[in-house]
Amino acid sequence: MSLNDPQWGRKGGGNGGEGGPPDLDEMWRNLNQRLGGLFGRKGGGEGGNQQPPGLRQAGGFIILAFLILAVWLASGIYTVDESEQALVLTFGKHTDTTGSGLRWRLPYPIQTHELVNVEQSRNLKVGSRSQNKAARERESLMLTRDENIVDIEFAVVYSLSDAEHYQFNIAQQQETVLQVAETVMREIVGKSSMDYVLNEGREQIAVQSQKLMQEILNRYNAGVAISSVQLLNAQAPEQVQEAFNDAVKARQDLDRLKNEGQAYYNDVVPKAAGMASRLMEEANGYRQRVVSNAEGEAARFRQILDEYSKAPVVTRDRLYMDAMQQVLTNSTKIMVDARSGNNMLFLPLDKLLQASTGALPETPAMSSKQAPAESSASAATADALNRSRDSLRNRERDAR
């Protein structure tokens, strides 16, 4: 049987027997009867299943109303991700904050919701090189304490600490954070010198600006937590960049010369200090030696004075002999007393000088034939010296 047959669904009896599928008109009448039973109406006789057209339309409107109500209530279902929070608004006023998961609220226009990502880190660049030149210069050019201009580019990384405050307390969130960051950086740079900003003060400026930004945003109740501030670039303006490079080179030369001078100082000063300490020690040693010698000489002189007071003649003669012995020991002259006799003495002066200064070392040119002659000459010299000494002693005794 074709589906286009007008008798399709009508054959086989009103209950849809074996001839085909159930009758659609019969199904509609059964549905209307059930709805009529719900509203207290009963059908009677053979025509009990027949309803007026007005009631049939009313039942259709009720079903449609129930469907619309179900769809309207289902529109309040929403999903919140793990990184988000949902702000529920009742007639435009915030009444609840929900976390992640499948949620339901009263449908619009009674309640609405706004999703806010609270775990995302937001980046904001001030004075970025990607902007047009006019906007970048308006943000990046700042005046220092010493009336110089620096070109600064920095980035601010922040997240949300309170979604409600972030969403409702400030109208333009990103623009507000941008204005606060620029204001704080201008304040800190304005209190610093140009050299401090460009060289050694970058880390300190980043830390100070982060702290001050957070204080201002907390006063605004902005719900923003500043994670970090990074000073990306700090340099002189393009118009004076060449002169600034020359100044940087001069500063580097100055630092190099300072380092060289410090290295020379570290090398010379310890040596000078060591030499001064050595000279002081030598001077102290010399002072102690001189003082000790003087004290020893004074003690010896007192002892001699005591002996002289006991025997003046003997002590005086002894002092004279000691002095003469000390003087003549270092002299190359021979003293002979010729007044006591006319005996002529043979004095080998060369041998006496060698004996007084020490024996000369033997040279390779000396032969074995000269050895007996030298031994006999030395023996004769020794005998002559002994005889001269004996005669001198006898004369001294006679003189006394």
Buried (B, 14 or more C-beta within 10 A) or exposed (E): EEEEEEEEBBBBEEEBEEEBEBBEEBEEBEBBBEBBEEEEEEBEEEEEBEBEEEBBEBBBEEEEEEEEEEEEEEEBEBEBEEEBBBBBBEEEEEEEBBEEEEBEBBBEEEBBBBBBEBEEEBEBBBBBEEBEEEEBBEBBBBEBEEEBBBBBBBBBBBBBBBBBBBBBBBEEBEEBBBEBBBEBBBBBBEEBBBBBBBEEBBEEBBEBBBEBBBEBBBEBBBBBBBBEBBBBEBBBBEEEEEEBEEBBEEEEEEEEEEEEEEEEEEEEEEEEEEEEEEEEEEEEEEEEEEEEEEEEEEEEEEEEEEBBEEEEEEBEEBEEEEEEEEEEEEEEEEEEEEEEEEEEEEBBEEBBEBBEEEEEEEEEEEEEEEEEEEEEEBEEBEEBBEEBEEBBEEBEEEEE
